[in-house]
Amino acid sequence: MSIHLTRRTALALVLATTLAPLGARAENWPARPIRWVVAYPAGGGSDFLARQLAPQLGRQLGQSLVIDNRPGAAGIVGTDNAAKSPPDGYTILTGDNGAMVFHEAMYRKIPYAPADLTPVGFMARFPLIVAVNPAAGFTDAKQWLDAIKKNPGRFSYASPGVGSPHHLAMELLKRRTQSFVVHVPYRGTAMAVQDVIAGQVPMMVLDTAAGLPQIRSGKVKALAVMSRKRIAALPDVPTLDELGIEDFEVTAWQGLFVPRGTPAEIVARLSAEMNKAITAPDVKAKLEDFGLEVLPGDGPALAAFIQQETGFWHALIKERKLSAEQ
C-alpha cells in the first residue's frame, strides 16, 4: 500500500512539474522575442509579408518578432527547422501550398510531416497570372488559349521551379484544356521572368508580387488571371472562367503555423492577434499594393482547407506523374 501511494505521489509530482510551467508559459506568453521563420530568401513575397506584419503584431503582443530567413530546398529547410523547434510559442512559421500540401507528394521523402505543424490561420494569398512576352504573338487571352490547344508541344512556359504553385497551376490548366505546353523550370521567379522578358521563353505563370511591376512597366503582358474573380490590381484582365474553363482557381497562399504541441491558449491568442494585425488599415493597404489579397481566418478553417487541398493536388500530382526528383 505504501509503495502504491508513493508511486502515485511521485506521478503527481512529475505531472505537476511538467504541466505547471507549461500553463505558466501560456499565461505569461510572450515573455521574450518571437522567432518568425520564413523558409525563403529575404526580398521575396513571403519575406515581404512577414516583415510588414511583424511590427504591427509585435506592438499588439508587446514583444518584438525577429524574422529568421531559412531558405533551401523549395522551403523544406526552413519548414523542417520550425517543425522541430520547441512548441512553446516562441517559433512561428509562414507556411504555403508547397510546404503544407505539394511537397509530400512531389518528393519521395521530406524530413517533416505537415501534421508536425499546427495551423494558426490564413494570412494572405498571391493571385496567379498568365503572362507572356509582348512580342510572342498572342493578341489576347482567347487567341492564346486557342494557340496552345491547337499546337501541342510548340510552346513552352517558365515557372519559378518544379512543385511551385505556378507550375502546378499550369499543369492543372493543361489537364483541363487537354493541351500540352513544355515546362521550363527555373530556380526562382527572378530568373524565369527575365528570360520571358528577353524572349527566351514566351510565357509563364507569375504571382502578383513579382508580376505587377513587370506588367505595369509593359515588359510582360497579362492575359488571364487564375482566380475565380478578376483582381483589383488588373481589372481589365479576364479570368480563366470567363474563357470557358469553369471554376478554375489556383493561388499561392500563405498561412501562419506553430510547432505541434504549442499550448492551445497561445495558438488562440496568436490567431486573434494575427487577424487583427493583418486587417489594420495601413498594413492591409501595403499588402494589397504589393499584390497580396488579405485573407484572415482561424486555425480550424486553415486545417480544413489544407485537408481539401491535399486530396485534390496529390491526386493530380499522381495522375500526371509529377516529381521534384527527376
Secondary structure, DSSP 8 states (H G I E B T S, - for coil): -HHHHHHHHHHHHHHHHHHHHHHHHHHH--SS-EEEEESS-TTSHHHHHHHHHHHHHHHHHTS-EEEEE---GGGHHHHHHHHTS-SSSSEEEEEEHIIIIIHHHHSS--SS-GGGEEEEEEEEEEEEEEEE-TTSS--SHHHHHHHHHHSTTT-EEEESSTTSHHHHHHHHHHHHHT---EEEE-SSHHHHHHHHHTTSSSEEEEEHHHHHHHHHTTSSEEEEESSSS--TT-TTS-BTGGGT-TT---EEEEEEEEETT--HHHHHHHHHHHHHHHTSHHHHHHHHHTT-EE----HHHHHHHHHHHHHHHHHHHHHTT--S--
